[in-house]
Amino acid sequence: MSSSDRFRQACSRFATGVGVVTTRAADGTPHGLTINSFSSISLDPPVVMVSIAHNCELLEHFGAFFVVNVLREEQVDLSIRFSELPEGRFEGVAWKPGVTGAPVLDFPLAVIECKVLKSVEVGDHRVLFGEAVEVQIEEGRPLVFFGSGYARLKSE
């Protein structure tokens, strides 16, 4: 097993939430992709980071603003749609423009709309640091990814 395969396996042992990061191109076209590489960085000011692979065709559209749509456990279909479809990811998906104009999906667990503060090239990814300009939260259970598959939190 290669060292990159072992690294990937080790990282899969860390349970993460799942979200869809969205933006709009200059012509208004919505774009989005499934992420689990998301983290809060700072509370004052409120800053988060997401990372997008250099080989992602959508990377060029992530400029001034982005939205992290945190998915609910029943939104596996959205996670798969935004990770597998090469085109037409928004066809039939309900959304509205947020305060930044970037797409906010209907019924996420949480929404963090961000203004890009900085982007940094790291390895094979671009890391975007965004200051939260609008936040929405709802009740529900998160979609979780663990061991290279979807998982559920144990009910209490």
DRENDO-1510 file (C-alpha; in Angstrom, 1 decimal, always signed):
<recs>
REC; n; res; u; v; w
REC; 1; MET; +0.0; +0.0; +0.0 .
REC; 2; SER; +1.4; +3.4; -1.0 .
REC; 3; SER; +2.0; +6.1; +1.6 .
REC; 4; SER; -0.8; +8.3; +0.0 .
REC; 5; ASP; -3.2; +5.3; +0.3 .
REC; 6; ARG; -2.3; +4.9; +4.0 .
REC; 7; PHE; -2.7; +8.6; +4.5 .
REC; 8; ARG; -6.2; +8.5; +2.9 .
REC; 9; GLN; -7.2; +5.6; +5.1 .
REC; 10; ALA; -5.9; +7.4; +8.2 .
REC; 11; CYS; -7.9; +10.5; +7.4 .
REC; 12; SER; -11.1; +8.4; +6.7 .
REC; 13; ARG; -11.0; +7.5; +10.4 .
REC; 14; PHE; -11.9; +11.0; +11.3 .
REC; 15; ALA; -15.7; +11.5; +11.2 .
REC; 16; THR; -16.7; +14.7; +9.4 .
REC; 17; GLY; -19.8; +16.5; +8.6 .
REC; 18; VAL; -20.8; +16.9; +5.0 .
REC; 19; GLY; -21.8; +20.1; +3.2 .
REC; 20; VAL; -22.2; +21.6; -0.2 .
REC; 21; VAL; -20.1; +24.7; -0.9 .
REC; 22; THR; -21.8; +26.9; -3.5 .
REC; 23; THR; -21.0; +30.1; -5.5 .
REC; 24; ARG; -22.2; +31.9; -8.6 .
REC; 25; ALA; -20.1; +32.6; -11.7 .
REC; 26; ALA; -19.9; +36.1; -13.1 .
REC; 27; ASP; -22.7; +35.3; -15.5 .
REC; 28; GLY; -25.0; +34.2; -12.6 .
REC; 29; THR; -24.7; +30.5; -13.1 .
REC; 30; PRO; -24.8; +28.6; -9.8 .
REC; 31; HIS; -22.0; +26.1; -9.0 .
REC; 32; GLY; -21.5; +23.8; -6.1 .
REC; 33; LEU; -19.7; +20.7; -4.9 .
REC; 34; THR; -19.8; +18.3; -1.9 .
REC; 35; ILE; -17.2; +19.0; +0.8 .
REC; 36; ASN; -16.1; +17.5; +4.0 .
REC; 37; SER; -12.9; +19.6; +4.2 .
REC; 38; PHE; -14.4; +22.5; +6.1 .
REC; 39; SER; -13.5; +24.0; +9.5 .
REC; 40; SER; -14.1; +26.9; +11.6 .
REC; 41; ILE; -10.9; +29.0; +12.1 .
REC; 42; SER; -11.8; +32.1; +14.1 .
REC; 43; LEU; -14.7; +33.5; +16.2 .
REC; 44; ASP; -13.6; +37.1; +16.0 .
REC; 45; PRO; -13.9; +37.7; +13.2 .
REC; 46; PRO; -16.0; +34.6; +12.3 .
REC; 47; VAL; -13.8; +32.8; +9.7 .
REC; 48; VAL; -14.1; +29.3; +8.1 .
REC; 49; MET; -12.0; +27.5; +5.6 .
REC; 50; VAL; -12.8; +25.1; +2.8 .
REC; 51; SER; -10.4; +23.4; +0.4 .
REC; 52; ILE; -11.0; +22.6; -3.2 .
REC; 53; ALA; -8.8; +20.4; -5.3 .
REC; 54; HIS; -6.8; +22.1; -8.1 .
REC; 55; ASN; -8.2; +19.6; -10.6 .
REC; 56; CYS; -11.8; +20.6; -9.8 .
REC; 57; GLU; -13.4; +22.2; -12.8 .
REC; 58; LEU; -15.4; +24.5; -10.6 .
REC; 59; LEU; -12.5; +26.0; -8.7 .
REC; 60; GLU; -12.2; +28.9; -11.1 .
REC; 61; HIS; -15.7; +30.1; -10.1 .
REC; 62; PHE; -14.8; +30.5; -6.4 .
REC; 63; GLY; -13.7; +34.1; -6.2 .
REC; 64; ALA; -15.3; +36.7; -4.0 .
REC; 65; PHE; -18.1; +34.7; -2.1 .
REC; 66; PHE; -19.1; +31.2; -1.2 .
REC; 67; VAL; -21.7; +29.5; +1.0 .
REC; 68; VAL; -21.3; +26.4; +3.1 .
REC; 69; ASN; -24.6; +24.5; +3.2 .
REC; 70; VAL; -24.3; +22.0; +6.1 .
REC; 71; LEU; -26.3; +18.9; +5.1 .
REC; 72; ARG; -28.9; +17.0; +7.2 .
REC; 73; GLU; -28.6; +13.2; +7.5 .
REC; 74; GLU; -31.6; +12.8; +5.1 .
REC; 75; GLN; -29.8; +14.8; +2.4 .
REC; 76; VAL; -27.5; +12.0; +1.2 .
REC; 77; ASP; -28.9; +12.5; -2.3 .
REC; 78; LEU; -27.7; +16.1; -2.4 .
REC; 79; SER; -24.3; +15.0; -1.3 .
REC; 80; ILE; -24.1; +12.4; -4.0 .
REC; 81; ARG; -25.5; +14.7; -6.7 .
REC; 82; PHE; -23.0; +17.5; -5.9 .
REC; 83; SER; -20.1; +15.0; -5.8 .
REC; 84; GLU; -20.8; +12.8; -8.9 .
REC; 85; LEU; -22.7; +14.8; -11.5 .
REC; 86; PRO; -20.3; +16.5; -14.0 .
REC; 87; GLU; -23.0; +18.9; -15.1 .
REC; 88; GLY; -26.5; +20.0; -14.1 .
REC; 89; ARG; -26.0; +19.7; -10.4 .
REC; 90; PHE; -28.6; +22.4; -9.7 .
REC; 91; GLU; -31.3; +21.0; -12.1 .
REC; 92; GLY; -34.3; +20.3; -9.9 .
REC; 93; VAL; -32.6; +21.4; -6.7 .
REC; 94; ALA; -34.4; +24.1; -4.7 .
REC; 95; TRP; -32.3; +27.1; -3.8 .
REC; 96; LYS; -32.4; +30.8; -3.4 .
REC; 97; PRO; -29.7; +33.5; -3.6 .
REC; 98; GLY; -28.3; +34.4; -0.2 .
REC; 99; VAL; -27.2; +37.9; +0.8 .
REC; 100; THR; -24.0; +37.4; -1.2 .
REC; 101; GLY; -25.9; +36.1; -4.2 .
REC; 102; ALA; -24.3; +32.7; -3.8 .
REC; 103; PRO; -26.8; +29.7; -3.7 .
REC; 104; VAL; -28.4; +28.7; -0.4 .
REC; 105; LEU; -29.9; +25.3; -0.7 .
REC; 106; ASP; -33.4; +24.6; +0.8 .
REC; 107; PHE; -33.5; +23.0; +4.2 .
REC; 108; PRO; -29.9; +22.7; +5.2 .
REC; 109; LEU; -28.9; +22.1; +8.8 .
REC; 110; ALA; -26.9; +25.3; +8.8 .
REC; 111; VAL; -25.8; +28.0; +6.3 .
REC; 112; ILE; -22.6; +30.1; +6.5 .
REC; 113; GLU; -22.4; +32.7; +3.8 .
REC; 114; CYS; -18.8; +34.0; +3.4 .
REC; 115; LYS; -16.8; +36.8; +1.8 .
REC; 116; VAL; -13.4; +35.4; +0.7 .
REC; 117; LEU; -10.6; +36.9; +2.7 .
REC; 118; LYS; -7.7; +35.0; +1.3 .
REC; 119; SER; -6.9; +31.9; -0.7 .
REC; 120; VAL; -3.8; +29.8; -0.3 .
REC; 121; GLU; -2.3; +27.1; -2.6 .
REC; 122; VAL; -1.5; +24.1; -0.4 .
REC; 123; GLY; -0.4; +20.8; -2.0 .
REC; 124; ASP; -3.0; +19.8; -4.6 .
REC; 125; HIS; -5.7; +22.1; -3.1 .
REC; 126; ARG; -6.6; +25.7; -2.9 .
REC; 127; VAL; -7.7; +26.7; +0.7 .
REC; 128; LEU; -10.3; +29.5; +0.8 .
REC; 129; PHE; -10.7; +31.5; +4.0 .
REC; 130; GLY; -14.0; +33.2; +4.3 .
REC; 131; GLU; -15.5; +35.6; +6.8 .
REC; 132; ALA; -19.1; +34.8; +7.7 .
REC; 133; VAL; -21.4; +37.6; +6.6 .
REC; 134; GLU; -24.6; +35.7; +7.2 .
REC; 135; VAL; -25.4; +32.6; +9.3 .
REC; 136; GLN; -28.6; +30.5; +9.5 .
REC; 137; ILE; -29.1; +27.5; +11.8 .
REC; 138; GLU; -31.9; +24.9; +12.0 .
REC; 139; GLU; -32.7; +21.9; +14.1 .
REC; 140; GLY; -31.9; +18.4; +12.9 .
REC; 141; ARG; -29.2; +15.8; +12.7 .
REC; 142; PRO; -26.0; +16.1; +10.5 .
REC; 143; LEU; -25.0; +14.1; +7.6 .
REC; 144; VAL; -21.8; +12.3; +8.7 .
REC; 145; PHE; -19.0; +10.7; +6.6 .
REC; 146; PHE; -16.7; +8.1; +8.2 .
REC; 147; GLY; -14.6; +5.3; +6.9 .
REC; 148; SER; -15.2; +6.3; +3.3 .
REC; 149; GLY; -19.0; +6.1; +3.6 .
REC; 150; TYR; -22.0; +7.8; +5.1 .
REC; 151; ALA; -22.7; +7.1; +8.8 .
REC; 152; ARG; -25.4; +8.1; +11.3 .
REC; 153; LEU; -24.9; +9.4; +14.8 .
REC; 154; LYS; -26.2; +7.0; +17.4 .
REC; 155; SER; -29.6; +8.1; +18.8 .
REC; 156; GLU; -29.6; +8.8; +22.5 .
</recs>
